[in-house]
């Protein structure tokens, strides 16, 4: 389950689930979208990445990384 907190209304909203469960991903926000890269699925470090479109309440896969990573940082440059 994925949730979003609205600081104006002081409420949590449940959102559409990610396509792939993952712990410890790198997370960054850009242009109204949330990007998750890598993470850990309980057995392996992941190469996959997803983007969440806030307006459409939908997750989509984006290009994989070359190497799986977990507990990594992410930034928009």
Secondary structure, DSSP 8 states (H G I E B T S, - for coil): -EEEEETTTTEEEEE---SS--BS-EEEEETTEEEEE--B-SSSBB--EEEEETTTTEEEEE---SS-BSS------
